[in-house]
Amino acid sequence: MITEKRIKLNKADLFKSALEITQAFSEMLKMWREEEPRKDRGEKLFYCPVCSYVSAKTYYHLKRYGKPKCPTCGVEMAEFDAQRWKELRQRLADEALQATPRAVEALLKAAEVHGFLDGAEAVVEYGHVLRIVPDHTPNELRYDASTRRLEAFYYYYDLPQHVESLKALIKAAWQLGLGVLLRIYPNHKTMPLPYDNLPIGRDMYGHIEIKMTAEELRGFARGYGGL
């Protein structure tokens, strides 16, 4: 079973923190790569052909609601094919293992710009998600290996360093060849976004949402002559 792991950030030695986080996340990714899906009797397995997420549904649920959609990607999930799923999961995990040191460095740099307090921590969860929690607010910076993107949630977006940290995260995603998913709670947004013409939408909870694949982000960056 894949478990959660928490690592306290060391403000005086971010290099040491980066090594600890990279090691912990790499270990979790290897477990995630070898994970075996489970289902109970009377259930059928489905998987997301984009992020490899697996879901077990009862036949009653399928008859009533049809095939499930991936809660992360929003695409219709495919009937489980062990070989295809395994190849996808291994490819995602192997790509993430190569990218992890640079992704960790990018998240820590963005967290440093954001400003983090004593007690700030990195959280590895689900085997494929790394979260940096910089302070006592719900603000978070993330790397999701399954979706191949850097992510951020700003409950508070009301300080100049929040703008700069968001800019640093978008630039890092572009440099790493990753996508981005950014959400900002609108009631606490008083600062401008770091770039004009960002593709702004709303998620199901009304948060401001900026979502781009790696290819879309490259196209956006070309419009700026680089970020």
N, C-alpha and C positions, 0 to 999 in steps of 0.2 A: 504494500500500500504506500502511495506517495504521500509524504507528510509535509507539513509546513516548517520552515526554518527561519529564524530571525537573527539578524546580525547588527549589533550596535555600531554606528559610524564613529570613527575616530577622527575628530576634526584636526588633531595635531599630526596625524599620519594617514592621509587619504590613500597613499600608495598601499599601505598595509591593508586598509579596508577593502580596496579594490581586489587585492589578491584573495582575501577571505571570501568576498562575495562571488568572485569568479569561480573559485573552487567549489563553493556550496551550490551555485547554480549549475555548474557543469555536472556535478554528481546527480542532481535532480533531473537534468536533461537526459542523462544516460538511463535513469530509471524510467522516465517517461517514454523513451524510445522503445524499451522492452516491455512496456505495459501490455497486459492482455485484457481485452474487453470482456465484460461479464454480462450475463442475462439470466433471468429466472425462467422457470417453465411457463409457457404461455406468452412469452415475449419474443419480439423480433428486433434484431440489431440494425441500426442505420449509422452511416458515418458521413461527415461533411467532406466533400472532395477538395475543399480548399484548406481547412485548418486541421483536419483529421479528428475533430470532435466526434465522440460516439454516444449514441443514445439508444436505450432499449425501450420499446413501446409494446403495449399489449395489443392483441389482435382486435379487441373491442375499441381501443383508442384509434387504431388505424382505420377500422371500418367507419367510425364516426367522423374522424377529422382528416383522414388521409395521411400522406407521408409528412413527417415532421420537417421543419426548417431549422437550420443551424441558428441558435440564439446569438451567436457572435457574428457570423457572416451574412445571415439572412437568406442563404441559398437553400434550395430543396435538398435534403439529405438523400444519399443513395443507399440502396440495400447493401448490407455489409458484404464486402468481398475481402476475405482475409488477406489475400496476396496483395491486392491493390492498396488496401489500407496500410498494411505493413510497409510497403515501399514508400508510401506518402509520409507516414510517421517517421520512418528512418531518415528520409531525405530532409524533412523539416528539422529533426533533431541534429543531424550532422551539420546542416547549414548554421544552426544556432550555436553549436559548439565552437565553430570557427569564428563566428561573429561576437561571441560573448565577451571576450576581453575588451574589445573596442566599444561594445554597447554599455558595459559596466562603466568604463571611463567616461563615456558621453553622459550617462545618467548622473554620475557623481559631479561632473563639471556643471551640469544644469542645476543640480541641487546646491552646489556651492554658490552659484550666481543667485539662485532663489533665496539662499540664506537658510541654514539649518541650525537647530538648537541642540544642546546636550540632550541625549535621549533619542535623537534621530536614528532611524534604523532602516535596514534593507530587509525585505521579506520575500522569501522564495516560496511560491505556493503553486499547487496543481501540477507541479513538475515542469511547467513551461512559462510561468509568469514571474518576473522579478519586479518588485515594487520598491521605490525609495520614498519613505515618508519623512520629509524634511523637518517638520515641526509639529505642534500640537493641533494644527488645523487639519481638515480632511484633504488638503492638497496632496497630490501624489504624482510621481513620475514613474513610468513603467516601460518594461520591454516585454513583449509577448512573442515568444518564439513561434507559436502556432500560427499567428497571423502575420508574422514577419514585419512588425512595425514597432516604433516607439510611440508611447501614449502618455497623456497627461490629463489629470483632472484638477481644475482650479476651483475650489469652493470659494476662495477669496482670490480675486484678481484686481487688486487695488493698490499695488506698490510698483514702483519702477523696476525693481528686481524681478517681479513676476513677469513683466514684459520681456526682460532680457533673458530670463530662464526659458521662456517659451520659444523665443527666437533661437536660443542655443540648441534646444531640442529639435526644432524643425531643421536647422542646418545640419545637425548630427545625423538625423535620419536620411537626409539627402546624401551626405558623404558616405554613409554606410550602405546605401542602396536599399533602404527600408521604407515602408510606408509610415504614415502618421495617423493617429486618432487623438483628437484634442477636444475636451469638453470643459466648458466654463459655466459656472452657476451665474445666471444673469443678474440676480438681485445684488450680488456683491462685485459686479464688474464696473469699475470706474476708470480703468486704464484702456488705452487703445491697443489694438492688435499690432504685432510687430511688422506685418506686411500688409499692403493694400491688396485687394482683389483675391483674398483667400476665399475658397469655396465654403461659405458659411451656411449651415443648416440648423436644424433642431432635432434632438433625439426625442424619444417617446416621453421623457420626463420634462421636456421644455428647456433642457440645457442647450447652450450654444455649442454646435458641433462642427468641427473641421476634420474631414476624413479624406485622405488621399492614399492611393496605392503608391508603390515605389515609382511606377511609370508616370503616374499623374504628378507626383512630386517633382520628378525630373523635368517634366514639361513646364511646371510652374516655375522652377528655378531658372529654366532657360529664358523665361519671360523677364527675369530680373538680371540676366547675365551672370547668374550664380547668386548664392545667398550669402 
